Structure formats: C-alpha cells, structure tokens
C-alpha cells in the first residue's frame, strides 16, 4: 500500500517553523536586571552589635503572615517604653516557643534596630520569655537555624533510623 503525502501541507509546516525561528532570532536577547526577592537578604547584613538595645515589653500581637517588604518570619509587635516596636524573630521558631509568645506576656528582647523599606524593625538576637532565653541570631546578626522545629524533627527522625540500623 502506498502512502500519499500532500506536498503543499509539508511546505506550509516547514515555512511556519522557519518563520518562527526567524522571529525568535529577531527578538533582542538583552539581560534584564534581576529583582531581589529573597526575603532574608538584608537580615544580618545591617545588624550592628555595637548598637544593641534591650527592651522590656509586653506582647501586643504575634504576626506569622508575611507582609511584602518586611523580613520573612515571625514578628512580635510589642509595647514598651519606646512605644510599639516590630521585633523580627525570623522563620525558625519552634511551635513550643511560639505557643509561649501570647498577647499580654512580658518579654525581654535584645537586638539591633534596622530600617528596611522605610520601616524600623528590631532584629531580635535574644528573646527571654517566662524565664527562658531563646537565641534567635548569632552575635553578628545571622539567623540561627537551630531553632527550627522542622529541622529538629528531621534530626530526631534520622537518629531513630540510624539506631534501628536503617529504614524498615
């Protein structure tokens, strides 16, 4: 049995492909400046230990939802002698720690103020609540990942697998 190919349709498809290739090469391929979207880019870069402050305040509100232009992670809006302060605690707080941070609870926060997109934030290095001190940042202002409940759980699960001699 013989196949019959319509030569007109083959030429039409080839012409379409060639036109598309020419159109692609005619478009200038210039690099666009990248927009910085990493929410933690500035955190730690402007931290100035020499200008650390310690505030004794009361938690007004805990904010877990990210607001565009603000540091990502947990924020505490606290009332202290300076008025309302937005204290950034970062994304690595355990659920146990978060449950202790309730409105009306007294806290002591050690950190440095930083202006980001025209708004002042207290980048917390240490938070003391209920007699327990949580280290949020290193002395140079870098967030401590060790506070992550997710990472803590992963380490705990990995230890169980190693003790049992492998996954079963």
C-alpha positions in Angstrom: 0.0 0.0 0.0 1.3 3.4 -0.9 1.3 6.5 1.3 0.3 9.7 -0.2 1.8 12.8 1.3 0.4 16.2 0.4 3.4 18.3 -0.6 1.6 21.5 -0.1 1.0 20.9 3.6 4.6 19.8 4.2 5.8 23.0 2.7 3.3 25.0 4.8 4.6 23.4 8.0 8.2 23.9 7.1 7.5 27.6 6.2 5.8 28.1 9.6 8.7 26.6 11.5 11.2 28.7 9.6 9.2 31.9 10.2 9.1 31.1 14.0 12.9 30.6 14.0 13.4 33.9 12.2 11.1 35.7 14.6 12.9 34.3 17.7 16.3 35.4 16.4 15.0 38.9 15.6 14.0 39.5 19.2 16.8 41.2 21.1 18.1 38.9 23.9 19.2 41.5 26.5 19.5 40.7 30.1 17.1 42.3 32.5 18.3 43.3 35.9 17.2 40.8 38.5 14.7 41.9 41.1 15.9 40.8 44.6 13.1 38.7 46.0 14.9 36.8 48.8 13.1 37.9 51.9 16.1 37.4 54.2 18.7 39.1 52.0 19.1 42.1 54.3 18.8 40.3 57.6 22.2 40.1 59.3 23.9 42.5 56.8 22.9 45.6 58.7 23.0 44.2 62.2 25.2 46.3 64.4 26.1 44.7 67.7 27.6 47.9 68.9 24.1 49.5 68.8 22.2 46.7 70.5 19.3 47.6 72.8 17.5 45.7 75.4 13.8 46.3 75.8 11.4 45.0 78.4 8.0 45.0 76.8 4.6 43.2 76.6 3.5 41.3 73.6 0.7 43.1 71.8 0.4 40.7 68.8 2.2 37.8 67.2 2.4 38.1 63.4 3.1 35.0 61.4 1.8 36.0 58.0 4.5 37.6 55.7 3.9 41.2 54.7 5.6 42.3 51.4 8.7 44.4 52.1 9.2 43.1 55.7 11.6 40.4 56.9 10.1 37.0 56.5 9.2 35.0 59.5 7.7 35.6 62.9 7.2 39.2 64.2 6.2 40.3 67.6 4.5 43.7 68.0 5.5 44.7 71.5 4.6 47.7 73.7 7.5 49.0 75.6 8.8 52.3 76.9 9.6 53.3 73.3 6.0 52.7 72.2 5.0 49.9 69.7 8.0 48.0 68.3 8.0 45.4 65.5 10.5 42.8 66.6 11.6 40.3 64.0 12.3 36.8 65.3 12.7 35.0 62.0 11.2 31.9 60.4 12.9 29.3 62.7 10.9 29.4 66.0 9.7 26.1 67.3 6.0 25.6 67.9 6.7 25.3 71.6 8.3 28.7 71.6 5.6 30.2 69.5 2.9 28.9 72.0 4.7 30.8 74.8 4.5 34.1 72.9 1.0 35.2 73.6 -0.6 38.6 73.8 -0.1 40.2 77.2 3.1 38.1 78.0 6.1 40.1 79.3 9.3 39.6 77.2 12.8 41.0 77.2 14.3 41.4 73.7 18.0 42.1 72.9 18.6 43.2 69.4 19.5 46.0 67.0 17.2 48.3 65.1 17.3 48.4 61.4 15.4 50.3 58.8 14.0 48.3 55.9 12.0 49.9 53.1 11.5 52.9 55.3 10.2 51.0 58.4 12.0 50.3 61.6 12.4 46.7 62.8 14.1 45.4 65.9 16.2 42.4 64.8 16.0 40.2 67.9 19.1 38.4 68.9 17.8 37.0 72.2 14.3 36.8 73.5 13.5 35.9 77.1 10.0 34.8 77.9 8.9 33.0 81.1 12.5 32.8 82.4 13.6 31.0 79.2 16.1 32.7 76.9 16.0 31.9 73.2 18.9 32.8 70.9 17.5 34.0 67.6 20.6 35.3 66.0 24.4 34.9 66.3 26.4 37.8 67.6 26.9 39.2 64.1 23.1 39.1 63.4 22.8 35.9 61.3 19.6 33.9 62.0 20.2 30.7 63.9 18.6 27.7 62.0 18.8 25.5 65.1 15.5 27.0 66.3 13.6 25.2 63.5 11.1 22.6 64.8 11.2 21.1 61.3 14.9 20.6 61.3 14.8 19.4 64.9 12.2 16.8 63.9 14.3 15.7 60.9 17.4 15.2 63.0 15.4 13.3 65.6 13.9 11.0 62.8 17.3 10.5 61.3 18.7 9.4 64.7 15.9 6.9 65.0 16.7 5.4 61.6 20.4 5.1 62.4 19.8 3.5 65.8 17.5 0.9 64.2 20.0 0.1 61.6 18.2 1.5 58.6 14.7 2.1 57.4 12.3 -0.8 57.7 
